Amino acid sequence: MDLQWIEDLMALARTGSLTRAAALRHVTHPAFGRRIRSLEAWAGVALIERGSKPLRLTPAGQRMLSQGEESLRGLLDVREELRTANTEQQRVLTLATGRTLARTWVAEWLPTVVALGQPAFVRVKTGALADTLNWLEHGEADLLVVYHHLSISDRPQGRGFLQKTLQQDRLLPVARRQIHPGRAGPRQVDKPMPYLAYAPSLALSGLVRDHLQHNPPPMRLQKVLECDSADALLEYALKGMGVCWLPGSLVGNACRQGALAPCWDERMEIPFQVRLVRPRRRLSDVAEAVWRGTPSSSSV
């Protein structure tokens, strides 16, 4: 019995797709399928209903998932207890987040973190959303600061996590003043507006894509660039390369100084939340102190 098979089953239950689950587990589709079949061979029964779309677990699969999650949490708890025997380890706090949040919200929050938990050392790990979730699930990070919106597919869900909403923010469509289309009415114009897009690997990509599908902008957009860094997209917008939806916390100064201007009206803005996430299992004393001391507008 390989513990990674249980993690594979968890990914499959979350996504309902062998392809998406394989990508989440960073293996090829054929390799992922072999691992699921190996787990079924070990269990002696079918664990997934292969004719269903999305894929669903059989009753046996649901029982295996429930017991497997409990066993995995128990092993992680044991590992955490072993780590707590080391006093210095107790004073290390590991935060996982995205690169843009590390520069904006987390940068403002860190002085408070130090005061709350009094860690001897703070480690900030940045990566794609799937990576940061994986670190949190496997005990490689204590806390996660993440964007939250219903259109983000990979997000912390289920009974294994606790979450706090820390901040309300908005994605603003902005461009350099010399080229921005202004707050025009709904009339479509023939000349397209150059559009700077997020790479699909970024959580913010899903927000913008979903919003544009349901709220066409007053001007036709032509995607001219795609990038996996919001900071880089900000620089491209400042150079006048096109319009881009950027967090208000990131572009506030540029807008106040007149370097960038919001395009259109509030209907094209995209509200979202910044959340603090933790696993339900017991954390280090430092992490528990930071969690308790960080206020939220709401808890879920």
Secondary structure as GFF3:
##gff-version 3
##sequence-region A 1 300
A	DSSP	alpha_helix	3	15	.	.	.	ID=ss1
A	DSSP	alpha_helix	18	24	.	.	.	ID=ss2
A	DSSP	alpha_helix	29	43	.	.	.	ID=ss3
A	DSSP	beta_strand	48	49	.	.	.	ID=ss4
A	DSSP	beta_strand	56	57	.	.	.	ID=ss5
A	DSSP	alpha_helix	59	84	.	.	.	ID=ss6
A	DSSP	alpha_helix	87	90	.	.	.	ID=ss7
A	DSSP	beta_strand	92	97	.	.	.	ID=ss8
A	DSSP	alpha_helix	99	103	.	.	.	ID=ss9
A	DSSP	alpha_helix	105	117	.	.	.	ID=ss10
A	DSSP	beta_strand	121	126	.	.	.	ID=ss11
A	DSSP	alpha_helix	129	137	.	.	.	ID=ss12
A	DSSP	beta_strand	143	148	.	.	.	ID=ss13
A	DSSP	beta_strand	161	176	.	.	.	ID=ss14
A	DSSP	beta_strand	193	198	.	.	.	ID=ss15
A	DSSP	alpha_helix	203	214	.	.	.	ID=ss16
A	DSSP	beta_strand	221	227	.	.	.	ID=ss17
A	DSSP	alpha_helix	230	238	.	.	.	ID=ss18
A	DSSP	beta_strand	244	247	.	.	.	ID=ss19
A	DSSP	alpha_helix	248	256	.	.	.	ID=ss20
A	DSSP	beta_strand	260	262	.	.	.	ID=ss21
A	DSSP	three_ten_helix	266	268	.	.	.	ID=ss22
A	DSSP	beta_strand	270	279	.	.	.	ID=ss23
A	DSSP	alpha_helix	285	293	.	.	.	ID=ss24
A	DSSP	beta_strand	298	299	.	.	.	ID=ss25
###
